[in-house]
Amino acid sequence: MSCKAGQRHHPIRIRQPCLTEDLPGCGRPAYPLDVCLKVPDLSAWRNTASGVSGVHVFDSGLSGPDLVIVGMVHGNEYAGGHALEILRQNNPVPHTGRLTLILANLAAFDRFEANAPMASRYLTEDLNRLWHPSRLNGSERSSELDRARQILPFIERADLLLDLHSTLWPSEPVFIVPPRRRSSDFACVLASEEQPAALVVTDLGHQGGSRLVEYSRFMAVGGTGRACLLEAGLHWRSETVDMMVKVSERFLKDAMRIHFQGRETDTKQPAEMAVVTDNVLARSADFRFVEPWVGNTCIPNAGTVIARDGHDLICTPYDKCLLIVPNLRPRQGQLAVRLARRTAVHLNA
């Protein structure tokens, strides 16, 4: 007898019952390091009227919401640089309120080399793991911590924040939100106009530290700040830039409605929501998926083997299990995949 979709009825990790003929590393695809997108000209972001490199502010002069769009939190994800430069050139002054565009890690971007495109993700540490007060207010110093503190005043005043990212491995576009109803409502507005609607995922955070969308302004119970992260597509692809621009323009068009109403209305294609139930970490150096899964793939049956981790089999714990942004070549200790189930209810911790 089958259980309801989403109800856990199979262990995720089980010890492989017998020896295998597979050699270590079999089935692990090569890194898809095909850099098809030219490096953007970001000279207009070096000396800005805001007084902070990488930050452009467009102020209507009228009272209204503070909107923030962030790109290139990771220096090698420069599709976000292309997208924000396109927006900047259009002089996107909102009807009311203020719009701030931020290219977050120009220093890492400046180190980009096409023959080693992963090396410029950051200089000293991941800028998207630093957004907890204990790190921001501490005495430690690093290139990324200094930069986080530099752009923090613009983040602290954000009513609505959209963080643009891309992925190394193939995945359908997905919005990731902190566990707050107001942020999932925000993402659902942006996701609902996709055909089909993009997935909105509430996840379990990241073991490496707090992401930008988990900054205290967006996590405060009873607060008003809303944030979502868009994984728009593959690194270094023009279609990823197109997705980022399209979602950003939709964000600006619907900002007033999102700010004051907060949720999708009159949409023909309501967004799909999912909640992450498990983060699967690679415990060995020989973690490999049984096939190169594309992000957002739905596995119909509980107990389906999706990967091997040394002597362990990694299985889906429930029917209709979603694989969120699989990392097809994780290092030992690294997040390999998030497992999620669809839900009709916003997670609001």
MIVEXKE-910728 format. One record per residue (C-alpha): residue in three letters; y, x, z. Coordinates in nm, 3 decimals. Layout:
residues N
["ALA" [Y X Z]] ...
end
This chain:
residues 349
["MET" [0.000 0.000 0.000]] ["SER" [0.332 0.147 -0.102]] ["CYS" [0.633 0.174 0.129]] ["LYS" [0.984 0.067 0.045]] ["ALA" [1.186 0.312 -0.160]] ["GLY" [1.360 0.560 0.067]] ["GLN" [1.121 0.516 0.359]] ["ARG" [0.969 0.852 0.451]] ["HIS" [0.592 0.853 0.431]] ["HIS" [0.496 1.200 0.312]] ["PRO" [0.572 1.547 0.454]] ["ILE" [0.808 1.761 0.251]] ["ARG" [0.639 2.094 0.319]] ["ILE" [0.264 2.138 0.336]] ["ARG" [0.056 2.455 0.336]] ["GLN" [-0.116 2.506 0.002]] ["PRO" [-0.483 2.423 0.064]] ["CYS" [-0.635 2.678 -0.173]] ["LEU" [-0.562 2.997 -0.362]] ["THR" [-0.367 2.975 -0.684]] ["GLU" [-0.394 3.153 -1.016]] ["ASP" [-0.015 3.166 -1.046]] ["LEU" [0.147 3.507 -1.031]] ["PRO" [0.452 3.546 -0.804]] ["GLY" [0.766 3.418 -0.974]] ["CYS" [0.585 3.225 -1.249]] ["GLY" [0.789 2.932 -1.369]] ["ARG" [1.121 3.074 -1.250]] ["PRO" [1.363 3.046 -1.543]] ["ALA" [1.610 3.317 -1.630]] ["TYR" [1.968 3.265 -1.520]] ["PRO" [2.153 3.065 -1.789]] ["LEU" [2.443 3.310 -1.811]] ["ASP" [2.569 3.196 -2.150]] ["VAL" [2.947 3.220 -2.125]] ["CYS" [3.064 2.979 -2.396]] ["LEU" [3.413 2.914 -2.260]] ["LYS" [3.701 3.155 -2.308]] ["VAL" [3.884 3.281 -2.002]] ["PRO" [4.199 3.071 -1.952]] ["ASP" [4.552 3.207 -1.963]] ["LEU" [4.678 3.139 -1.610]] ["SER" [4.997 3.344 -1.629]] ["ALA" [5.203 3.033 -1.544]] ["TRP" [5.031 3.020 -1.204]] ["ARG" [5.134 3.364 -1.079]] ["ASN" [5.497 3.306 -0.976]] ["THR" [5.553 2.942 -0.899]] ["ALA" [5.840 2.732 -0.766]] ["SER" [5.628 2.649 -0.461]] ["GLY" [5.653 3.011 -0.349]] ["VAL" [5.272 3.038 -0.335]] ["SER" [5.076 3.188 -0.623]] ["GLY" [4.836 2.937 -0.777]] ["VAL" [5.018 2.631 -0.641]] ["HIS" [5.232 2.392 -0.848]] ["VAL" [5.401 2.093 -0.682]] ["PHE" [5.525 1.789 -0.875]] ["ASP" [5.745 1.573 -0.654]] ["SER" [5.868 1.230 -0.761]] ["GLY" [6.134 1.228 -0.493]] ["LEU" [6.012 0.885 -0.382]] ["SER" [5.800 0.798 -0.081]] ["GLY" [5.431 0.775 -0.166]] ["PRO" [5.091 0.938 -0.122]] ["ASP" [5.035 1.312 -0.127]] ["LEU" [4.783 1.391 -0.400]] ["VAL" [4.605 1.726 -0.428]] ["ILE" [4.373 1.854 -0.701]] ["VAL" [4.200 2.187 -0.637]] ["GLY" [4.018 2.404 -0.889]] ["MET" [3.859 2.748 -0.887]] ["VAL" [3.761 2.756 -0.521]] ["HIS" [3.503 2.989 -0.674]] ["GLY" [3.668 3.243 -0.901]] ["ASN" [3.406 3.231 -1.175]] ["GLU" [3.423 2.849 -1.206]] ["TYR" [3.722 2.874 -1.436]] ["ALA" [3.661 2.545 -1.613]] ["GLY" [3.876 2.420 -1.327]] ["GLY" [4.147 2.665 -1.435]] ["HIS" [4.145 2.520 -1.785]] ["ALA" [4.157 2.164 -1.649]] ["LEU" [4.449 2.224 -1.412]] ["GLU" [4.643 2.418 -1.676]] ["ILE" [4.605 2.120 -1.912]] ["LEU" [4.738 1.893 -1.638]] ["ARG" [5.025 2.131 -1.557]] ["GLN" [5.138 2.144 -1.919]] ["ASN" [5.169 1.764 -1.918]] ["ASN" [5.421 1.779 -1.629]] ["PRO" [5.228 1.523 -1.420]] ["VAL" [5.505 1.400 -1.190]] ["PRO" [5.366 1.088 -1.016]] ["HIS" [5.564 0.762 -1.010]] ["THR" [5.586 0.792 -0.631]] ["GLY" [5.480 1.056 -0.382]] ["ARG" [5.383 1.410 -0.467]] ["LEU" [5.110 1.589 -0.663]] ["THR" [4.998 1.943 -0.578]] ["LEU" [4.773 2.141 -0.813]] ["ILE" [4.599 2.441 -0.656]] ["LEU" [4.401 2.720 -0.819]] ["ALA" [4.239 2.840 -0.502]] ["ASN" [4.083 3.180 -0.574]] ["LEU" [4.288 3.360 -0.838]] ["ALA" [4.202 3.696 -0.680]] ["ALA" [3.831 3.648 -0.748]] ["PHE" [3.904 3.504 -1.094]] ["ASP" [4.093 3.822 -1.181]] ["ARG" [3.766 4.016 -1.134]] ["PHE" [3.573 3.803 -1.385]] ["GLU" [3.367 3.991 -1.641]] ["ALA" [3.154 3.809 -1.897]] ["ASN" [2.870 4.060 -1.862]] ["ALA" [2.848 3.989 -1.485]] ["PRO" [2.983 3.635 -1.450]] ["MET" [2.835 3.566 -1.105]] ["ALA" [3.000 3.865 -0.941]] ["SER" [3.344 3.700 -0.925]] ["ARG" [3.242 3.387 -0.733]] ["TYR" [3.436 3.537 -0.440]] ["LEU" [3.559 3.875 -0.318]] ["THR" [3.437 3.897 0.042]] ["GLU" [3.302 3.554 0.139]] ["ASP" [3.266 3.204 0.001]] ["LEU" [3.602 3.025 0.014]] ["ASN" [3.417 2.693 0.033]] ["ARG" [3.254 2.772 0.369]] ["LEU" [3.567 2.847 0.574]] ["TRP" [3.726 2.510 0.644]] ["HIS" [3.639 2.471 1.011]] ["PRO" [3.919 2.521 1.269]] ["SER" [3.716 2.794 1.440]] ["ARG" [3.738 3.004 1.122]] ["LEU" [4.090 2.908 1.013]] ["ASN" [4.238 2.958 1.361]] ["GLY" [4.035 3.266 1.453]] ["SER" [4.133 3.631 1.442]] ["GLU" [3.898 3.733 1.157]] ["ARG" [4.044 3.853 0.828]] ["SER" [3.906 3.849 0.475]] ["SER" [4.048 3.792 0.129]] ["GLU" [3.922 3.434 0.127]] ["LEU" [4.025 3.356 0.485]] ["ASP" [4.376 3.482 0.415]] ["ARG" [4.390 3.263 0.104]] ["ALA" [4.259 2.958 0.290]] ["ARG" [4.534 2.999 0.550]] ["GLN" [4.792 3.042 0.274]] ["ILE" [4.710 2.713 0.100]] ["LEU" [4.631 2.526 0.424]] ["PRO" [4.978 2.363 0.453]] ["PHE" [4.920 2.188 0.119]] ["ILE" [4.574 2.072 0.230]] ["GLU" [4.697 1.943 0.565]] ["ARG" [4.937 1.699 0.404]] ["ALA" [4.687 1.561 0.147]] ["ASP" [4.622 1.187 0.152]] ["LEU" [4.381 1.217 -0.143]] ["LEU" [4.212 1.542 -0.244]] ["LEU" [3.989 1.604 -0.547]] ["ASP" [3.801 1.936 -0.551]] ["LEU" [3.675 2.040 -0.897]] ["HIS" [3.354 2.245 -0.929]] ["SER" [3.090 2.333 -1.187]] ["THR" [2.723 2.427 -1.160]] ["LEU" [2.505 2.718 -1.268]] ["TRP" [2.207 2.492 -1.344]] ["PRO" [2.199 2.173 -1.554]] ["SER" [2.295 1.856 -1.368]] ["GLU" [2.445 1.520 -1.444]] ["PRO" [2.797 1.490 -1.295]] ["VAL" [2.789 1.405 -0.926]] ["PHE" [3.054 1.335 -0.663]] ["ILE" [2.987 1.474 -0.314]] ["VAL" [3.170 1.326 -0.016]] ["PRO" [3.185 1.382 0.360]] ["PRO" [3.027 1.111 0.578]] ["ARG" [3.334 0.890 0.594]] ["ARG" [3.359 0.546 0.435]] ["ARG" [3.712 0.606 0.315]] ["SER" [3.606 0.913 0.112]] ["SER" [3.300 0.747 -0.043]] ["ASP" [3.523 0.452 -0.141]] ["PHE" [3.758 0.700 -0.306]] ["ALA" [3.478 0.869 -0.500]] ["CYS" [3.331 0.534 -0.605]] ["VAL" [3.657 0.442 -0.780]] ["LEU" [3.643 0.765 -0.980]] ["ALA" [3.270 0.737 -1.051]] ["SER" [3.262 0.372 -1.152]] ["GLU" [3.434 0.423 -1.487]] ["GLU" [3.170 0.663 -1.617]] ["GLN" [2.914 0.527 -1.863]] ["PRO" [2.674 0.517 -1.690]] ["ALA" [2.845 0.539 -1.354]] ["ALA" [2.829 0.882 -1.192]] ["LEU" [2.639 0.926 -0.867]] ["VAL" [2.827 0.945 -0.535]] ["VAL" [2.636 1.145 -0.274]] ["THR" [2.694 1.176 0.098]] ["ASP" [2.519 1.493 0.208]] ["LEU" [2.434 1.688 0.524]] ["GLY" [2.700 1.954 0.492]] ["HIS" [2.624 2.318 0.421]] ["GLN" [2.454 2.555 0.662]] ["GLY" [2.687 2.837 0.557]] ["GLY" [3.001 2.667 0.691]] ["SER" [3.246 2.383 0.637]] ["ARG" [3.355 2.301 0.282]] ["LEU" [3.705 2.201 0.183]] ["VAL" [3.614 1.831 0.169]] ["GLU" [3.492 1.866 0.531]] ["TYR" [3.826 1.992 0.661]] ["SER" [3.929 1.809 0.979]] ["ARG" [4.191 1.596 0.801]] ["PHE" [3.913 1.435 0.598]] ["MET" [3.655 1.422 0.877]] ["ALA" [3.868 1.274 1.155]] ["VAL" [3.726 0.944 1.277]] ["GLY" [3.993 0.684 1.220]] ["GLY" [4.196 0.922 1.003]] ["THR" [4.342 0.846 0.665]] ["GLY" [4.278 1.160 0.458]] ["ARG" [4.022 1.114 0.179]] ["ALA" [3.843 1.388 -0.014]] ["CYS" [3.566 1.424 -0.268]] ["LEU" [3.408 1.710 -0.460]] ["LEU" [3.315 1.673 -0.827]] ["GLU" [3.032 1.880 -0.973]] ["ALA" [3.145 1.825 -1.332]] ["GLY" [2.882 2.012 -1.534]] ["LEU" [2.774 2.363 -1.626]] ["HIS" [2.993 2.669 -1.575]] ["TRP" [3.164 2.801 -1.887]] ["ARG" [3.127 2.489 -2.103]] ["SER" [3.407 2.296 -2.277]] ["GLU" [3.245 1.962 -2.193]] ["THR" [3.279 2.050 -1.824]] ["VAL" [3.653 2.097 -1.874]] ["ASP" [3.666 1.760 -2.052]] ["MET" [3.493 1.592 -1.757]] ["MET" [3.731 1.751 -1.508]] ["VAL" [4.038 1.645 -1.706]] ["LYS" [3.909 1.291 -1.753]] ["VAL" [3.836 1.243 -1.382]] ["SER" [4.167 1.404 -1.281]] ["GLU" [4.363 1.174 -1.511]] ["ARG" [4.175 0.875 -1.375]] ["PHE" [4.257 0.994 -1.024]] ["LEU" [4.628 1.010 -1.104]] ["LYS" [4.623 0.672 -1.278]] ["ASP" [4.448 0.498 -0.987]] ["ALA" [4.600 0.694 -0.698]] ["MET" [4.819 0.416 -0.565]] ["ARG" [4.534 0.166 -0.572]] ["ILE" [4.297 0.411 -0.408]] ["HIS" [4.552 0.500 -0.141]] ["PHE" [4.638 0.142 -0.046]] ["GLN" [4.315 -0.045 -0.130]] ["GLY" [4.065 0.237 -0.112]] ["ARG" [3.783 0.082 -0.308]] ["GLU" [3.672 -0.012 -0.656]] ["THR" [3.777 -0.356 -0.780]] ["ASP" [3.697 -0.540 -1.101]] ["THR" [3.468 -0.265 -1.227]] ["LYS" [3.201 -0.354 -1.479]] ["GLN" [2.991 -0.050 -1.383]] ["PRO" [2.979 -0.007 -1.003]] ["ALA" [2.909 0.344 -0.883]] ["GLU" [2.565 0.439 -0.758]] ["MET" [2.551 0.581 -0.407]] ["ALA" [2.294 0.806 -0.247]] ["VAL" [2.253 0.978 0.087]] ["VAL" [2.095 1.320 0.132]] ["THR" [1.808 1.309 0.381]] ["ASP" [1.688 1.669 0.362]] ["ASN" [1.810 2.015 0.264]] ["VAL" [1.521 2.224 0.137]] ["LEU" [1.570 2.596 0.201]] ["ALA" [1.375 2.874 0.035]] ["ARG" [1.172 3.034 0.316]] ["SER" [1.023 3.300 0.092]] ["ALA" [1.142 3.518 -0.193]] ["ASP" [0.893 3.338 -0.416]] ["PHE" [1.039 2.986 -0.424]] ["ARG" [0.992 2.825 -0.766]] ["PHE" [1.009 2.472 -0.898]] ["VAL" [0.711 2.339 -1.091]] ["GLU" [0.949 2.263 -1.378]] ["PRO" [1.321 2.325 -1.442]] ["TRP" [1.451 2.002 -1.293]] ["VAL" [1.789 1.869 -1.402]] ["GLY" [2.018 1.758 -1.121]] ["ASN" [2.000 1.386 -1.029]] ["THR" [1.641 1.359 -1.157]] ["CYS" [1.461 1.070 -0.983]] ["ILE" [1.098 1.139 -0.883]] ["PRO" [0.914 0.802 -0.875]] ["ASN" [0.637 0.868 -0.624]] ["ALA" [0.624 1.010 -0.272]] ["GLY" [0.404 1.317 -0.240]] ["THR" [0.491 1.456 -0.584]] ["VAL" [0.490 1.835 -0.579]] ["ILE" [0.829 1.956 -0.705]] ["ALA" [0.815 2.323 -0.603]] ["ARG" [0.616 2.600 -0.439]] ["ASP" [0.760 2.822 -0.168]] ["GLY" [0.521 3.111 -0.107]] ["HIS" [0.207 2.940 0.022]] ["ASP" [0.380 2.605 0.080]] ["LEU" [0.396 2.306 -0.150]] ["ILE" [0.730 2.121 -0.154]] ["CYS" [0.682 1.747 -0.199]] ["THR" [0.899 1.439 -0.226]] ["PRO" [0.901 1.253 0.109]] ["TYR" [0.952 0.902 -0.033]] ["ASP" [0.943 0.705 -0.356]] ["LYS" [1.240 0.728 -0.596]] ["CYS" [1.356 1.059 -0.450]] ["LEU" [1.664 1.214 -0.614]] ["LEU" [1.696 1.589 -0.665]] ["ILE" [2.060 1.685 -0.611]] ["VAL" [2.186 2.003 -0.781]] ["PRO" [1.859 2.204 -0.776]] ["ASN" [1.905 2.580 -0.757]] ["LEU" [1.628 2.696 -0.988]] ["ARG" [1.628 3.055 -0.862]] ["PRO" [1.721 3.048 -0.492]] ["ARG" [1.718 3.360 -0.280]] ["GLN" [1.525 3.361 0.047]] ["GLY" [1.718 3.154 0.301]] ["GLN" [1.928 2.985 0.034]] ["LEU" [1.953 2.610 -0.027]] ["ALA" [1.709 2.524 -0.306]] ["VAL" [1.763 2.149 -0.343]] ["ARG" [1.893 1.844 -0.161]] ["LEU" [1.665 1.540 -0.146]] ["ALA" [1.841 1.204 -0.152]] ["ARG" [1.770 0.833 -0.166]] ["ARG" [1.981 0.563 -0.323]] ["THR" [2.164 0.334 -0.088]] ["ALA" [2.392 0.032 -0.110]] ["VAL" [2.558 0.117 0.221]] ["HIS" [2.834 0.374 0.274]] ["LEU" [2.747 0.631 0.539]] ["ASN" [3.027 0.622 0.796]] ["ALA" [2.953 0.848 1.091]] 
end
